[in-house]
Amino acid sequence: MQPQFKLSRQQKVRMILRYLKGCMKFFIAALVCACLTMAFHSLTPQVIRITVDTVLKSDASAVPKILESILPVKFLQENPGQALWIAAGAVLVLALLRGLFNYGQRINLSKGSEGFVKHIRDDLFRHIQHLSYDWHTAHSTGDMIQRCTSDVDVIRNFVCNQLVEVVRTVFVIILYLSIMFTMNGKLALVALLFIPIVGLSSGIFYKNISSRFQAADEAEGDLTTCAQENLTGVRVVRAFGREQYEVERFAQKNNYFSNLWIRLGKLLAVYWASGTLLTSLQTMVIILVGVVETVNGGMTLGAFIAFVTYNEALAWPVRSLGRVLSEMSKAGVSMDRVGYILHAPEETDQKDAMPFPVAGDIVFDHVTFGYEEQNVLEDVSFTIPEGSTFAILGGTGSGKSTLVHLLDRLYELKPNQGIITIGGTDIRKFQRSHLRKNIGLVLQEPFLFSQTIQENISAMRPDADLTQVREAASIACVDDAIQEFPLGYDTIVGERGVTLSGGQKQRVAIARTLMGKAPVMIFDDSLSAVDAETDTKIRQALHGSLGKTTTILISHRITTLMQADQILVLDHGRVAAIGTHAQLIEKPGIYKEIYDIQMSSDDRTLIAKGGMA
């Protein structure tokens, strides 16, 4: 569960107005069309009223004065048959006008809502791209996806539908009550008395539902994360026979999520049931009082029928205020969840940040770093001369990957945690984007996009042709394997590279990094999934192609590291030893112990044949 984050009411309003820029005109047009639709709708009961009164020859004074000048009332009273045809035509015309403006409302609302939600999605995705690496590692992918999809849709539904509904409802209430007061003040007061009662019940409902929507939203994020992890790790699930465990884990989260919505459903049921009771009670009172008024001559039969029609038409908009408040509570929670991402601090460069230097030694000077309360690196110092091959060896959790992540500024050193320099300049003074473009990083578990192999390799240089792509693939010793696929370089790589073997994925990732021609290349245990012979071939090809490139090798395999200019040995985050292969095997220590364990007859034969880094 992520930390609680609340936007103030002013921040939420500013957030909505910010994303409405550029599409406000569509919402204004939609509101005008909605109001005109309801205005024409309000005339239909008057047509019914006039028709009934003229056909029954009721008092002509019952006709609204504004219509007396344009309606031949006496003619209609004398010719009831024609009055019915005129009434039918009037209803048809009003229906056509309502349909026309309703069409305009929906078209403009569609344009406005899509523009609104597009701005949010674009801003969210852009912002996420600039969040720090450690922020991403601290948040689950499933929860972030849920915030960027479901929560954005909730906000869109509220702003683009419910807020328009609020304006339309207020307009309807004012318009209908005005007409009803001109028809019969006593009945209109009865109708008016029920509005604050419905509003009060809606307010109580809103107060109780917000926290339940918050819990349901968080549960949906957990459910999405569970499904996403299962689909992503399908190989592991199958390999370890965890299908039943995963089914039970998902079922447990799904049951919890379903129970939360059942609780919400019960609350909604109580609200709508109570609303129906209030509406029915209001209608009953209106009918009772209206019948008495009609019998006593206070209003005509046509006016009474029209009044009841207005009252019924008014009931639903008033009740819909509760739904708007319900959506408001959901939207408020979703705004908090989306705002949590948008308010997360982006990675920023210093004002005087400079480009990456053309050349220079890499120096770690008394670097100490940790996650939360536990240090991973303790007072680490060493120098990597420009153009050299530098190797790092150490056990699991010794801080090998952390070193290169610090160099690439995926993690940031805090004050008093030491300094890392390139060419004598603190890396914190470099532009992050320029630094990372000039440091090629190949991870042990590389990520491949669901595109063709050629598109994956040319990701660093989209304009590269097939010849350049094949050149990089040949250095990574994967060109022959790619050619064996029926579609060759046009083979689509499955999600997360599932089409390829582990070794092939690593070699494609190496080829992709080589395309960048970075002056600093880091191979973070990126040959762990290939056999020793292929490892040797790749290292020989790299040695011949990288030239003056500063190369950093991280591996558990001695044969991968032994030809490096210098080898750093880490032990629990500290420098245990540093030197050449020949120097390190001459003295007891971690390196010598690992060397003796790993040097099988096959490895010695490979070394004898000239295997080199």
C-alpha positions in Angstrom: 0.0 0.0 0.0 1.4 3.4 -1.0 1.7 6.4 1.4 -1.5 8.4 1.9 -1.5 11.5 -0.3 -4.2 14.2 -0.2 -4.7 17.1 -2.6 -6.4 20.2 -1.2 -9.7 21.3 -2.7 -7.9 24.2 -4.4 -5.3 21.9 -5.9 -8.0 19.6 -7.3 -9.7 22.6 -8.9 -6.4 23.8 -10.4 -5.7 20.3 -11.6 -9.1 20.2 -13.5 -8.7 23.7 -14.9 -5.2 22.9 -16.0 -6.2 19.9 -18.2 -9.4 21.7 -19.5 -7.2 24.2 -21.3 -7.7 23.9 -25.0 -11.0 22.0 -24.8 -13.0 24.4 -22.6 -14.9 25.6 -25.7 -16.3 22.2 -26.3 -17.6 21.9 -22.7 -19.2 25.4 -22.9 -20.9 24.4 -26.2 -22.1 21.1 -24.6 -23.5 23.0 -21.7 -25.4 25.5 -23.9 -26.8 22.6 -26.0 -27.8 20.7 -22.7 -29.6 23.8 -21.4 -31.4 24.3 -24.7 -32.4 20.7 -24.8 -34.0 21.0 -21.4 -35.6 24.3 -22.3 -37.4 22.7 -25.3 -38.2 19.7 -23.1 -40.0 22.0 -20.6 -42.4 23.2 -23.3 -43.9 19.7 -24.0 -45.9 19.7 -20.7 -47.3 23.1 -21.7 -48.4 21.7 -25.0 -50.2 18.9 -23.1 -51.7 21.5 -20.7 -53.0 23.7 -23.4 -54.4 20.8 -25.5 -56.2 19.3 -22.5 -57.7 22.6 -21.4 -58.7 23.7 -24.9 -60.3 20.3 -25.8 -62.2 20.2 -22.5 -63.0 23.9 -22.9 -61.4 24.9 -19.6 -60.9 28.5 -18.6 -58.8 30.2 -21.3 -57.0 32.3 -18.6 -55.2 29.1 -17.6 -53.0 29.5 -20.8 -49.7 31.3 -20.0 -49.9 35.0 -21.0 -46.7 34.7 -23.1 -48.5 32.2 -25.3 -51.9 34.1 -25.6 -50.5 36.3 -28.4 -49.4 33.5 -30.6 -52.0 30.8 -29.9 -55.6 31.1 -31.3 -57.1 29.7 -28.0 -60.7 30.3 -29.0 -60.2 28.6 -32.3 -58.6 25.6 -30.6 -61.5 25.4 -28.2 -64.0 25.5 -31.0 -62.1 22.9 -33.1 -60.8 20.3 -30.7 -59.9 17.9 -33.5 -57.6 20.4 -35.2 -56.2 21.2 -31.7 -55.0 17.6 -31.3 -53.2 17.7 -34.7 -51.6 21.0 -33.8 -50.5 19.6 -30.5 -49.1 16.5 -32.2 -47.1 18.7 -34.6 -45.8 20.9 -31.7 -44.6 17.8 -29.8 -42.9 16.5 -32.9 -41.1 19.8 -33.6 -40.0 20.1 -29.9 -38.7 16.5 -30.1 -36.7 17.3 -33.2 -35.2 20.4 -31.6 -34.4 18.4 -28.5 -32.8 15.7 -30.6 -30.7 18.3 -32.5 -29.4 20.0 -29.4 -28.9 16.7 -27.6 -26.7 15.6 -30.6 -24.7 18.8 -30.3 -24.3 18.2 -26.6 -22.9 14.7 -27.1 -20.6 15.6 -30.0 -19.0 18.5 -28.1 -18.8 16.5 -24.9 -17.1 13.7 -26.7 -14.5 16.1 -28.2 -14.0 17.9 -24.9 -13.7 14.7 -22.8 -11.1 13.1 -25.2 -9.0 16.2 -25.2 -9.2 16.5 -21.4 -8.2 12.9 -20.8 -5.5 13.0 -23.5 -3.8 15.9 -21.7 -3.8 13.9 -18.4 -2.4 10.8 -20.0 0.3 12.7 -21.9 1.3 14.5 -18.8 1.3 11.4 -16.6 3.5 9.4 -19.1 5.9 12.3 -19.6 6.2 12.8 -15.8 6.8 9.1 -15.1 9.6 9.1 -17.7 11.4 11.7 -15.6 10.9 10.1 -12.2 14.0 8.6 -10.5 14.9 5.0 -10.7 14.6 4.4 -7.0 11.1 5.9 -7.1 10.2 3.3 -9.7 11.7 0.4 -7.7 9.7 1.5 -4.6 6.3 1.3 -6.5 4.6 -1.7 -8.0 3.9 -1.6 -11.7 0.4 -2.9 -11.3 -0.6 -0.1 -9.0 0.9 2.5 -11.3 -0.9 1.1 -14.3 -4.2 1.2 -12.3 -3.6 4.8 -11.4 -2.9 5.7 -15.0 -5.9 3.9 -16.4 -8.8 3.3 -14.0 -8.3 6.4 -11.9 -7.9 8.6 -15.0 -11.1 7.2 -16.4 -12.9 8.0 -13.1 -11.7 11.6 -13.2 -12.7 11.8 -16.9 -16.2 10.5 -16.1 -16.7 13.0 -13.3 -15.4 16.1 -15.0 -16.8 15.3 -18.5 -20.1 13.8 -17.5 -21.0 14.5 -13.8 -20.0 18.2 -13.8 -22.0 18.8 -16.9 -24.8 16.9 -15.2 -24.6 19.3 -12.2 -24.9 22.4 -14.4 -27.8 20.8 -16.3 -29.5 19.8 -13.1 -29.2 23.2 -11.5 -30.6 24.8 -14.7 -33.5 22.3 -14.8 -34.4 22.9 -11.1 -34.4 26.6 -11.5 -36.4 26.5 -14.8 -38.9 23.9 -13.7 -39.5 25.5 -10.3 -40.0 28.9 -12.0 -42.6 27.4 -14.3 -44.2 25.5 -11.4 -44.5 28.6 -9.3 -46.3 30.5 -12.1 -48.7 27.6 -12.3 -49.5 27.1 -8.6 -47.5 28.5 -5.8 -48.8 26.2 -3.1 -47.9 23.0 -5.0 -44.5 24.5 -6.0 -43.7 25.1 -2.3 -44.5 21.4 -1.6 -42.1 20.3 -4.3 -39.5 22.8 -3.1 -39.6 21.5 0.5 -38.4 18.0 -0.6 -35.3 19.3 -2.4 -33.2 20.1 0.8 -34.3 16.8 2.3 -32.9 14.9 -0.7 -29.8 17.1 -0.6 -29.2 16.4 3.1 -29.5 12.6 2.6 -27.0 12.9 -0.4 -24.6 14.8 1.9 -24.7 12.0 4.5 -24.2 9.4 1.8 -21.2 11.3 0.4 -19.6 11.5 3.8 -19.8 7.7 4.4 -18.7 6.5 0.9 -15.4 8.3 0.3 -13.3 6.1 2.6 -14.8 2.9 1.1 -14.0 4.0 -2.4 -10.4 4.7 -1.2 -10.1 1.1 0.1 -11.7 -0.4 -3.0 -9.3 1.6 -5.3 -6.2 0.4 -3.4 -7.5 -3.2 -3.4 -7.9 -2.9 -7.2 -4.3 -1.8 -7.5 -3.2 -4.8 -5.5 -5.3 -7.1 -7.7 -3.8 -5.6 -10.9 -0.3 -6.0 -9.5 -1.0 -9.7 -8.7 -2.2 -10.4 -12.2 0.6 -8.4 -13.8 3.3 -10.2 -11.8 1.8 -13.6 -12.7 1.6 -12.9 -16.4 5.2 -11.4 -16.4 6.6 -14.4 -14.5 4.7 -17.1 -16.3 7.9 -19.1 -16.9 8.8 -19.1 -13.2 5.2 -20.1 -12.3 5.3 -23.1 -14.7 8.8 -24.1 -13.8 8.1 -24.3 -10.1 4.6 -25.7 -10.4 3.2 -22.6 -8.6 -0.1 -22.5 -10.6 -2.3 -23.5 -7.6 -0.5 -21.2 -5.3 -1.0 -18.3 -7.7 -4.7 -19.2 -8.2 -5.2 -19.1 -4.4 -3.3 -15.9 -4.0 -5.3 -14.2 -6.7 -8.5 -15.6 -5.4 -7.7 -14.2 -1.9 -7.1 -10.7 -3.2 -10.1 -11.0 -5.6 -12.4 -12.0 -2.7 -11.2 -9.1 -0.6 -11.8 -6.7 -3.6 -15.2 -8.2 -4.2 -16.2 -7.9 -0.6 -15.3 -4.2 -0.6 -17.5 -3.6 -3.6 -20.3 -5.6 -2.0 -20.1 -3.2 1.1 -20.2 -0.3 -1.3 -23.2 -1.9 -3.1 -25.1 -2.2 0.2 -24.5 1.5 0.9 -25.6 2.4 -2.6 -28.7 0.2 -2.2 -29.7 2.0 1.0 -29.2 5.4 -0.6 -31.2 4.6 -3.8 -34.0 2.9 -1.8 -34.3 5.8 0.5 -34.3 8.2 -2.5 -37.1 6.2 -4.1 -39.1 6.4 -0.9 -38.7 10.2 -0.7 -39.6 10.6 -4.4 -42.7 8.5 -4.0 -43.7 10.4 -0.9 -43.2 13.7 -2.7 -45.3 12.5 -5.7 -48.1 11.3 -3.4 -48.2 14.6 -1.6 -48.2 16.6 -4.9 -51.1 14.4 -6.2 -53.2 14.8 -3.1 -52.7 18.6 -2.8 -53.1 18.9 -6.6 -56.4 17.0 -6.8 -57.8 19.2 -4.0 -56.6 22.4 -5.8 -58.1 21.2 -9.1 -61.5 20.2 -7.5 -61.6 23.6 -5.8 -60.8 25.5 -9.0 -57.3 26.5 -8.0 -56.0 25.1 -11.3 -57.2 23.5 -14.5 -57.0 19.8 -15.2 -54.4 20.5 -17.9 -52.3 22.5 -15.5 -52.5 19.8 -12.9 -51.3 17.1 -15.5 -48.5 19.5 -16.6 -47.5 20.1 -13.0 -47.3 16.4 -12.2 -45.2 16.0 -15.3 -42.8 18.7 -14.2 -42.6 17.2 -10.8 -41.7 13.7 -12.1 -39.2 15.3 -14.5 -37.7 17.2 -11.5 -37.4 14.1 -9.3 -34.7 12.4 -11.2 -32.3 15.4 -11.6 -32.6 16.1 -7.8 -31.9 12.4 -7.0 -29.0 12.4 -9.5 -27.2 14.9 -7.2 -26.5 12.0 -4.9 -24.9 10.1 -7.8 -22.9 13.2 -8.6 -21.7 13.4 -5.0 -20.9 9.6 -5.2 -18.9 10.2 -8.3 -17.3 13.2 -6.6 -16.0 11.0 -3.8 -14.6 8.5 -6.3 -13.1 11.3 -8.4 -11.6 12.9 -5.2 -9.9 9.6 -4.4 -8.7 9.1 -8.0 -7.3 12.7 -8.1 -5.3 12.0 -4.9 -3.9 8.8 -6.5 -3.1 10.5 -9.8 -1.8 13.6 -8.0 0.6 11.3 -6.0 2.4 10.5 -9.2 2.2 14.0 -10.7 3.6 15.5 -7.4 6.5 13.1 -7.2 9.7 15.0 -7.7 11.3 14.6 -11.1 15.0 14.1 -11.7 16.6 17.5 -12.2 20.0 18.7 -13.2 22.0 21.5 -11.7 21.5 24.9 -13.3 25.1 24.8 -14.6 25.0 21.1 -15.7 27.5 20.4 -18.4 27.7 17.7 -21.2 29.6 14.5 -20.7 33.4 14.9 -21.0 35.2 13.5 -24.1 37.7 11.7 -22.0 38.9 11.1 -18.5 39.5 8.6 -15.7 36.6 7.4 -13.5 37.3 7.8 -9.8 35.3 6.5 -6.8 36.4 8.5 -3.8 35.3 7.2 -0.4 31.9 6.2 -1.6 29.4 5.0 1.0 25.8 4.2 0.0 22.9 2.2 1.3 19.1 1.6 0.9 17.0 2.9 3.8 18.9 2.0 7.0 21.4 -0.6 5.6 24.7 0.4 3.9 25.6 -1.6 0.8 28.9 0.1 0.1 31.4 1.2 2.8 34.1 3.7 2.0 34.9 2.4 -1.5 37.7 4.1 -3.4 39.4 3.1 -6.7 40.3 4.6 -10.1 39.5 3.3 -13.6 42.0 4.7 -16.1 40.5 6.0 -19.3 40.4 3.4 -22.1 41.2 0.5 -19.7 39.3 -2.7 -19.0 38.2 -2.8 -15.3 36.6 -5.9 -13.7 34.6 -6.2 -10.5 34.2 -9.5 -8.6 32.2 -10.2 -5.5 29.5 -12.3 -3.9 25.8 -11.7 -4.1 24.9 -8.5 -2.3 28.4 -7.2 -2.2 27.4 -4.0 -4.0 28.7 -4.7 -7.6 25.6 -3.5 -9.4 25.2 -0.6 -7.0 28.5 0.7 -8.1 27.6 1.0 -11.8 24.1 2.3 -10.9 25.7 5.1 -9.0 28.0 5.8 -11.9 25.0 6.0 -14.3 23.2 8.1 -11.6 20.3 5.7 -11.4 20.9 6.2 -7.7 22.1 9.5 -6.3 24.9 10.0 -3.7 23.8 12.2 -0.8 26.1 14.8 0.8 28.9 13.2 2.9 28.6 9.9 1.0 31.7 10.4 -1.1 32.1 11.5 -4.7 32.4 10.0 -8.1 34.2 11.9 -10.8 34.9 11.5 -14.6 37.8 13.5 -15.9 38.1 15.2 -12.6 34.5 16.5 -12.6 31.8 15.4 -10.1 29.2 13.4 -12.1 26.4 15.3 -10.4 27.5 18.3 -12.5 26.8 16.5 -15.7 23.4 16.5 -17.5 21.8 13.2 -16.7 20.6 12.5 -20.2 24.0 13.2 -21.7 25.8 11.1 -19.0 23.5 8.1 -19.6 23.8 8.3 -23.4 27.6 8.1 -23.0 27.6 5.2 -20.6 26.4 2.0 -22.2 24.9 -0.4 -19.7 24.1 -4.1 -20.3 22.2 -5.8 -17.4 22.2 -9.4 -16.4 18.5 -9.6 -17.1 18.0 -7.3 -20.1 14.7 -6.0 -21.2 13.6 -6.4 -24.8 10.7 -4.6 -26.4 7.9 -6.5 -28.1 9.2 -5.4 -31.6 11.4 -7.0 -34.2 15.0 -8.0 -33.4 16.3 -5.3 -35.7 14.2 -2.7 -33.9 15.5 -3.8 -30.6 19.1 -3.7 -31.6 18.7 -0.3 -33.3 16.9 1.2 -30.4 19.9 3.4 -29.6 20.1 4.5 -33.3 16.7 4.2 -35.0 18.2 5.5 -38.3 20.8 2.6 -38.5 20.5 0.3 -41.5 20.5 -3.5 -41.5 24.3 -3.6 -42.2 25.1 -1.6 -39.1 22.7 -3.7 -37.1 24.3 -7.0 -38.3 27.8 -5.6 -37.5 26.8 -5.1 -33.9 25.1 -8.5 -33.7 28.2 -10.2 -35.1 30.4 -8.6 -32.4 27.9 -9.9 -29.8 28.0 -13.4 -31.5 24.3 -13.5 -32.1 24.1 -12.8 -35.9 24.2 -16.5 -36.8 21.5 -17.4 -34.4 19.3 -14.6 -35.7 19.8 -15.8 -39.3 18.4 -19.2 -38.3 15.0 -17.7 -37.5 12.6 -18.0 -40.4 12.1 -14.2 -40.5 15.7 -13.4 -39.5 16.0 -9.8 -38.1 12.3 -9.3 -38.7 11.4 -11.9 -36.1 9.1 -10.4 -33.5 10.5 -10.6 -30.0 7.7 -11.8 -27.6 6.8 -9.9 -24.5 10.0 -9.4 -22.4 12.0 -11.3 -25.0 10.2 -14.6 -24.5 10.9 -15.7 -28.1 14.7 -15.8 -27.4 16.7 -17.9 -25.0 18.4 -16.3 -22.0 21.8 -16.2 -23.8 20.3 -14.8 -27.0 18.5 -12.0 -25.1 21.8 -11.1 -23.4 23.6 -11.0 -26.7 20.9 -8.9 -28.4 21.1 -6.5 -25.5 24.9 -6.3 -25.9 24.4 -5.6 -29.7 21.9 -2.9 -28.8 24.3 -1.2 -26.4 27.2 -1.4 -28.9 25.1 0.5 -31.4 25.3 3.5 -29.1 29.1 3.6 -29.4 29.4 5.0 -25.9 32.9 5.9 -24.5 32.1 3.9 -21.4 30.7 0.4 -21.6 29.4 -1.6 -18.6 28.6 -5.3 -18.7 26.8 -6.2 -15.5 27.1 -10.0 -15.5 25.6 -9.8 -19.0 27.4 -13.0 -20.2 26.0 -15.2 -17.4 23.6 -17.1 -19.6 26.1 -18.1 -22.3 28.5 -21.0 -22.2 32.3 -20.5 -21.6 33.3 -20.9 -25.2 30.7 -18.3 -26.4 31.7 -16.1 -23.6 35.3 -16.2 -24.8 34.3 -15.4 -28.4 32.2 -12.4 -27.4 35.0 -11.0 -25.2 37.5 -11.5 -28.0 35.2 -9.6 -30.4 34.6 -6.9 -27.9 38.3 -6.5 -27.2 38.9 -5.9 -30.9 35.9 -3.6 -31.5 35.8 -1.3 -28.4 39.3 0.1 -28.9 39.8 3.0 -26.5 36.5 2.5 -24.8 36.6 2.3 -21.0 35.1 -1.1 -20.3 33.7 -2.3 -16.9 33.1 -6.0 -16.5 31.1 -7.5 -13.7 30.9 -11.2 -13.4 31.1 -14.3 -11.1 33.2 -16.1 -13.8 36.9 -15.7 -13.4 37.6 -16.4 -17.1 35.5 -13.4 -18.0 37.6 -11.1 -15.8 41.1 -12.5 -15.8 42.4 -10.5 -18.8 41.2 -7.1 -17.4 43.8 -4.4 -16.7 42.6 -4.3 -13.1 40.3 -6.4 -11.0 38.4 -5.0 -8.0 37.2 -7.6 -5.4 34.3 -6.6 -3.1 33.4 -8.2 0.1 30.2 -7.1 1.9 30.4 -3.6 0.3 34.1 -3.0 1.1 37.2 -3.2 -1.1 38.8 -6.6 -0.3 41.6 -6.4 -2.9 42.5 -4.7 -6.2 45.1 -5.7 -8.8 45.8 -7.7 -11.9 44.8 -11.4 -12.3 48.5 -12.4 -11.8 48.8 -10.3 -8.6 45.6 -11.6 -7.1 46.2 -15.3 -7.5 49.6 -14.9 -5.9 48.2 -14.1 -2.5 45.4 -15.7 -0.4 42.0 -14.2 -0.4 38.6 -14.3 -2.0 39.8 -14.1 -5.6 42.3 -16.9 -5.1 39.6 -19.1 -3.5 37.1 -18.5 -6.3 39.8 -19.1 -8.9 40.7 -22.5 -7.5 37.1 -23.5 -7.3 36.2 -22.4 -10.9 39.3 -23.5 -12.8 38.0 -26.9 -14.1 39.9 -28.7 -16.8 37.6 -27.2 -19.5 38.4 -23.7 -18.3 42.2 -24.4 -18.3 41.9 -25.8 -21.8 40.0 -22.7 -22.9 42.7 -20.4 -21.4 45.4 -22.5 -23.1 43.7 -21.9 -26.5 44.1 -18.1 -26.0 40.7 -17.1 -24.5 40.9 -13.5 -23.5 38.8 -10.6 -22.3 
